[in-house]
Amino acid sequence: MRSKVEKHGDQASWGLKLAAWGGLVFLHFPILIIFMYAFNTESAGFSFPPQGFTLNWFSVALARPDVLEAIKLSAQIAALATLVAMILGTLAAAALYRRDFFGKESISMLLILPIALPGIITGLALLAAFKSFGIEPGFLTIVIGHATFCVVIVYNNVIARFRRTSHSLIEASMDLGADGWQTFRYIVLPNLGSALLAGGMLAFALSFDEIIVTTFTAGHERTLPLWLLNQLSRPRDVPVTNVVAMLVMLVTMLPILGAYYLTKGGEGVAGSGK
């Protein structure tokens, strides 16, 4: 016969599961609504329940030049910001992960600060800095603005991998006659590969749908999130807006899932814990 404690534990477990599923439904219900209305028929509008199923809005959205230009611009900015973040984030992690020196904690805090601060503060600060140097907002300023917080994503992934990688591997490589470049290419980089890829994918996803910092640094450029924001004042374009919003969610969700699967086995890195 099962004890009262075990029965109470089972009830608590079911309660926690229901609370977790309830939280997930609460968080994702608006997203499901967007997905549902992206396939709604033309005459149905926002009537509930949807009156039909159609793929027509996908062809309409992908045939519009303004949508394609916004997607292209967002992809270019995200790619460049990710490249800058991967270089700077990796160098920063390599400089900070092992050595202790005066001001190390302050530097670490400054690296994390752009993503810890509210986006409106970061955007205002970047705009003020660009104006003080006489730089007009545009493509370059958006890339710089996105790179400031994407660096943090790459830095966190890489430094975590550095800490799980045994330094004796590097010492053994140097003892066997490898120079610094060979050690980096054959020892360090393979161990950092999945962390770099995961950090880059997360940074790309974060940059692709960023809107707050972009609003302050875009000037006359219109990225895909800014295009979506502008569409809120055009109720006749709601079906197209739903389709584009769904595509943005898919584009940002897939890299996040990929990064999760790349890093969840990080404890198996060669030399970790040895």
C-alpha positions in Angstrom: 0.0 0.0 0.0 1.4 3.3 -1.0 2.0 5.8 1.8 0.1 9.1 2.1 3.4 10.9 1.5 3.8 9.2 -1.9 0.2 10.0 -2.9 0.7 13.6 -1.8 3.9 13.8 -3.9 2.0 12.5 -7.0 -0.7 15.1 -6.6 1.9 17.8 -6.2 3.7 16.5 -9.3 0.5 16.6 -11.4 -0.2 20.1 -10.0 3.2 21.3 -11.1 2.8 19.8 -14.6 -0.6 21.4 -15.0 0.8 24.8 -13.9 3.7 24.4 -16.3 1.5 23.6 -19.3 -0.9 26.4 -18.3 2.1 28.8 -18.3 3.2 27.6 -21.8 -0.4 28.0 -23.2 -0.6 31.5 -21.7 2.7 32.5 -23.3 2.2 31.0 -26.7 -1.6 31.5 -27.2 -1.1 34.9 -29.0 1.5 33.2 -31.3 -0.9 30.5 -32.1 -3.5 33.1 -33.1 -1.1 34.7 -35.5 -0.4 31.3 -37.1 -4.1 30.5 -37.3 -5.0 33.8 -39.1 -2.1 33.5 -41.5 -4.1 30.8 -43.2 -7.5 32.4 -42.9 -9.5 33.2 -46.0 -9.7 36.7 -47.5 -13.3 37.5 -46.5 -13.0 36.3 -42.9 -10.8 39.0 -41.5 -10.5 38.7 -37.7 -13.8 36.9 -37.3 -13.6 34.0 -34.9 -13.5 31.1 -35.6 -11.7 31.4 -38.9 -14.0 30.9 -41.9 -11.7 28.9 -44.1 -8.2 27.8 -45.1 -6.0 29.4 -47.8 -2.3 29.7 -48.8 -3.1 32.7 -50.9 -1.6 35.2 -48.4 1.8 33.6 -48.7 2.1 34.2 -52.4 0.8 37.8 -51.9 3.3 38.5 -49.2 6.3 37.1 -51.0 5.3 39.0 -54.2 5.5 42.4 -52.5 8.8 44.2 -53.1 8.6 46.1 -49.8 8.5 42.7 -47.9 11.4 41.3 -49.9 13.5 44.4 -49.4 12.8 44.4 -45.6 13.7 40.7 -45.4 16.9 41.2 -47.4 18.0 44.2 -45.3 17.3 42.4 -42.0 19.2 39.3 -43.1 22.2 41.4 -44.2 22.3 43.3 -41.0 21.9 40.2 -38.9 24.7 38.4 -40.8 27.2 41.3 -40.4 26.3 41.9 -36.8 26.7 38.2 -36.0 30.2 38.2 -37.8 31.4 41.2 -35.7 30.0 39.6 -32.6 31.7 36.3 -33.2 35.1 37.9 -33.6 34.8 40.3 -30.7 33.0 37.9 -28.4 35.6 35.1 -29.0 38.5 37.5 -28.4 37.0 38.8 -25.3 36.3 35.4 -23.9 39.8 34.2 -24.7 41.2 37.2 -22.8 39.1 36.9 -19.7 38.4 33.2 -19.1 41.6 32.2 -17.4 43.7 35.1 -16.3 43.0 37.2 -13.2 43.9 40.8 -13.3 42.7 44.1 -11.9 39.4 45.3 -13.4 38.5 41.9 -14.8 35.0 41.9 -13.2 34.4 45.4 -14.3 35.2 44.5 -17.9 32.9 41.4 -17.7 30.1 43.6 -16.4 30.6 46.1 -19.2 30.4 43.4 -21.8 27.1 42.2 -20.4 25.6 45.6 -19.8 24.3 46.3 -23.3 21.9 43.3 -23.2 21.1 43.8 -19.5 20.0 47.4 -20.0 16.5 48.2 -21.4 16.6 48.4 -25.1 15.4 52.0 -25.1 18.4 53.1 -23.0 20.9 51.3 -25.3 19.2 52.8 -28.3 19.3 56.4 -26.9 22.9 56.0 -25.9 23.9 54.7 -29.3 22.0 57.5 -31.1 23.7 60.1 -28.9 27.1 58.6 -29.6 26.6 58.6 -33.3 25.3 62.2 -33.3 28.3 63.3 -31.3 30.6 61.8 -33.9 28.6 63.2 -36.8 27.5 59.8 -38.0 24.1 59.8 -39.6 21.8 56.8 -38.7 21.7 54.2 -41.4 22.8 50.7 -42.4 26.2 50.9 -40.6 24.7 52.3 -37.4 22.2 49.5 -37.2 24.9 46.9 -37.6 27.0 48.5 -34.9 23.9 48.8 -32.6 23.0 45.1 -33.1 26.6 44.0 -32.6 26.8 45.6 -29.2 24.3 43.2 -27.7 25.1 40.2 -30.0 28.7 40.2 -28.6 27.3 39.2 -25.2 25.5 36.1 -26.7 28.7 34.9 -28.3 30.9 35.8 -25.3 28.7 33.8 -22.9 28.7 30.7 -25.1 32.4 30.8 -25.8 33.6 31.6 -22.3 31.4 28.7 -20.9 33.1 26.4 -23.4 36.5 27.7 -22.5 35.9 26.9 -18.8 34.9 23.3 -19.6 37.9 22.7 -21.8 41.1 21.5 -20.0 44.0 23.9 -20.4 46.3 20.8 -20.4 45.3 20.2 -24.0 46.8 23.5 -25.0 49.9 22.9 -23.0 50.3 19.4 -24.5 50.0 20.9 -28.0 52.7 23.5 -27.3 55.0 20.9 -25.7 54.7 18.8 -28.8 56.0 21.7 -30.9 52.9 23.4 -32.2 53.0 27.1 -32.5 50.2 29.4 -31.4 48.3 29.3 -34.7 48.5 25.5 -35.0 47.3 25.1 -31.4 44.4 27.5 -32.1 43.4 25.8 -35.4 43.7 22.1 -34.3 43.0 22.2 -30.5 41.1 25.4 -29.5 38.9 25.9 -32.5 37.5 22.3 -32.7 36.5 22.6 -29.0 34.9 25.9 -29.6 33.2 24.9 -32.8 29.7 24.1 -31.5 29.7 26.9 -29.0 30.6 29.4 -31.7 28.0 28.1 -34.0 25.3 28.2 -31.3 26.3 31.7 -30.3 26.2 32.8 -33.9 22.8 31.3 -34.5 21.4 33.0 -31.3 23.0 36.3 -32.2 21.5 36.1 -35.8 18.0 35.3 -34.4 18.3 38.2 -31.9 19.5 40.7 -34.5 16.9 39.6 -37.1 13.9 40.6 -35.1 15.4 43.4 -33.0 13.1 46.5 -33.0 13.8 48.8 -30.1 17.5 49.6 -30.7 16.8 49.5 -34.5 14.2 52.3 -34.1 16.9 54.7 -32.8 19.7 53.7 -35.2 17.8 53.0 -38.5 17.4 56.5 -39.9 15.6 56.0 -43.2 16.3 52.2 -43.4 13.4 49.9 -42.8 14.1 46.4 -41.4 11.5 43.7 -41.2 10.5 44.4 -37.6 10.1 48.1 -38.5 8.0 47.1 -41.5 5.8 45.0 -39.2 5.4 47.9 -36.8 4.4 50.2 -39.6 1.8 47.7 -40.8 -0.2 48.1 -37.6 -1.7 51.3 -39.0 -2.9 49.4 -42.1 -5.8 47.2 -41.2 -6.4 46.1 -44.8 -2.9 44.4 -44.9 -3.5 42.4 -41.7 -3.5 39.0 -43.5 -0.1 39.8 -45.1 1.2 41.1 -41.8 0.2 37.8 -40.1 2.1 35.8 -42.8 5.2 37.9 -42.4 5.0 37.8 -38.6 4.8 34.0 -38.8 7.8 33.8 -41.1 9.8 36.0 -38.7 8.9 33.7 -35.7 10.0 30.6 -37.7 13.2 32.3 -38.8 14.1 33.2 -35.2 12.8 30.0 -33.6 14.8 27.6 -35.7 18.3 29.0 -34.8 17.3 29.1 -31.1 16.3 25.4 -31.2 19.5 24.6 -33.2 21.6 26.4 -30.7 20.0 24.5 -27.8 20.7 21.1 -29.4 24.3 22.1 -30.2 25.1 23.2 -26.6 23.0 20.8 -24.5 25.8 18.2 -24.6 28.6 20.6 -23.8 29.7 18.6 -20.8 31.1 16.1 -23.2 33.7 18.5 -24.6 37.1 16.9 -25.0 39.2 17.4 -21.8 36.4 18.8 -19.7 36.7 18.0 -16.1 40.1 16.2 -16.6 
